[in-house]
Every structure is written in C-alpha cells, then in structure tokens.
Amino acid sequence: MNFSKSSCLNRAILLLIAAQIAIVYLASYLFLLSGTSPEIATTPELSAATTKQPIFGLLHMFKTAGTGINGELAMHYERVCGNKGYSYDAYQANRRTEEARTKENCTAVQGCVRDSMTKLYDTEKRNRGRIDPKLMTEIGFEDCDYVAIEVKHTFWESQFLPVGGPATKKELHIPCRKDPVDHLMSMANHLQKKFLCSTKNLKAETKRLISTWGRFHQSLLQLGPNMTVKCFNPIPIEPYLEYMSNKLQRRKIESAYIHRESNKQKRNKENECVWKNEAVRNMVEKILVEEDSYFSYCKTCLGSKNDLLNVDAE
C-alpha cells in the first residue's frame, strides 16, 4: 500500500516536471515564431535606429567642422559612412592617429597616419581616415544610416537619393556657420590666402576666396518628397552631435575621438583686416549672400523651421 502511494507520488512529480519542460519548449517555439526579443526590442541603444528613421546625409562643406563631425559619429555610432571615416574600422583608425601623435608629435589630417590605404594610393593624402569618394561610391551606401562626403552637389541626386528606392526616406543636413564672413576668412586661412581690404574691387576680392567648390546647389532643395533638406550651425559641434545621438545606433565599443587638425597654419583673427573695418565687413557679407547660392541658402535657413537646432521653430 505504501509502495503504491509512493509510486503515484513519483509519477505525479514526473508529470509536473514534464509539464514544466513542455511550457518552456512552447514558449521558446512561440519566441522563434515571433522573431523578436522583448529584451532587444526595449534596449535604448537599438530602438533609436529603426527602419522608420531616414538615411541621413552630411553635405561636408569646406571649413564647417565636417572632419570632426564625421569622425565623432563614426567613433560612437554604427553604420556611419564618410570619407573622413567609417564606423566599421573607426576604432583602429583612431588608435593609429593617437599613436602617430604620440610618436611623431603630429596632429595633421594627412602626412601622419600611414596604413594600407596610404600604400594602395601611394600618397600620404589617403588613409582610412581620408577615404577616396570614388571608392565609397564603388562600395555603395546600402548599409549606411549616415553618409558624410566631400563631393560636388550632383552626388546627392545620382548616388544618395536612389539608395533603398522610393520607400526609403532621406534627410540631407547642410552645415551653415552663423557668421558667413568668419567662414570666408577660415577658408582663406586654410588655403593660406590673405584677404585684402585695400582692394579697389571688393566683390572680386571676396569671390576670389569663396571655396564652396560646387558642393551646394539650389536644385538640392527640389529633389522631391523623398528628400528633406535641413541646415544647422556646426560650430560648436556638440549640439549637432547631441541631436544625432538618438537617431543612430551606438557602437558596442567606443573610444574618445582623436582630433585631426586640418589647417596647415593656425588662424589668427588679429591679422585679418576685415574685423577692423565694419563697413568692409558688412559689404563682404552682402556680397557673399548675393553672389553665392550656398551663403544665400544659409542666410535664409538658419533660424527658420528648417534649422535642425532652432528650438524656437514652430
């Protein structure tokens, strides 16, 4: 009698264990059918980068902190594709830059870091932090959430807009420095040119230093509903980096970005005559806005509803 009771109890225990195992297997089967993980779905780092987000583009205009923006984003976020750095190898490229700075006391964008890209192109102008835009186009942009590139404006219609087809939205970001005259003087300093306030032809002198190089055109504003265009003030870069922080997926392994200096000579505003003559300064700004489509666009966009960082925009 006792044996029978013990046997029944054992069978009951075995049935209970079998039922629990069956529940576990059933839950696993339902999970596989659903194809999603509750833990992953609620992870903040991944939820920000969804298919609902557009593919972002940065029109890297000369002297608008584009190198730093590209480098910072590639160092901290996934699927950033830029001619100043890709996410997939940004960590090692950043490490080599740090080593070059330590060993050679070198902070320049080119001439310090030498890698397989330098050997391939046989020039110090190329490394994995200075990618040939032609190579980028050959690779394609189908696996990019953010594209930053220094090329003529036609790229955005011919190469960027078709990525993913009509169903994939695009958002192009155009950096606009708040003071266009300061921007012009920065261009001049990089090219080691000097603005002459004593000139008899101020328009010609101003246009001589404009270095937008065909990267912007008004046609970019008319590429259809699939492409929205926004502007932002890139200096300082922190507000823009913060803006992008919840739109891109963070990297698993990050590191502090090592700044690359792009100027051959340090700029000294004290030596720029334009700041010592308000009438000349105002005239230069007027010429910039009237004679160049990029500066004209920036003048109307900054502070408007299309300004990414304008908190007062309705």
HELIX and SHEET records of a PDB file:
HELIX    1   1 ASN A    2  SER A   34  1                                  33    
HELIX    2   2 PRO A   38  ALA A   41  1                                   4    
HELIX    3   3 PRO A   44  SER A   47  1                                   4    
HELIX    4   4 GLY A   66  HIS A   76  1                                  11    
HELIX    5   5 SER A   87  GLU A  104  1                                  18    
HELIX    6   6 SER A  116  TYR A  121  1                                   6    
HELIX    7   7 PRO A  133  ILE A  139  1                                   7    
HELIX    8   8 THR A  154  PHE A  155  1                                   2    
HELIX    9   9 TRP A  156  PHE A  160  3                                   5    
HELIX   10  10 PRO A  180  HIS A  190  1                                  11    
HELIX   11  11 LEU A  202  LEU A  209  1                                   8    
HELIX   12  12 GLN A  218  GLN A  222  5                                   5    
HELIX   13  13 GLU A  238  MET A  244  1                                   7    
HELIX   14  14 LYS A  269  ASN A  271  5                                   3    
HELIX   15  15 CYS A  273  LYS A  276  5                                   4    
HELIX   16  16 GLU A  278  GLU A  291  1                                  14    
HELIX   17  17 SER A  293  CYS A  301  1                                   9    
SHEET    1   A 6 GLY A  85  TYR A  86  0                                        
SHEET    2   A 6 VAL A  80  GLY A  82 -1                                        
SHEET    3   A 6 TYR A 146  ILE A 149  1                                        
SHEET    4   A 6 ILE A  55  LEU A  59  1                                        
SHEET    5   A 6 LYS A 170  PRO A 175  1                                        
SHEET    6   A 6 MET A 227  PHE A 232  1                                        
END                                                                             
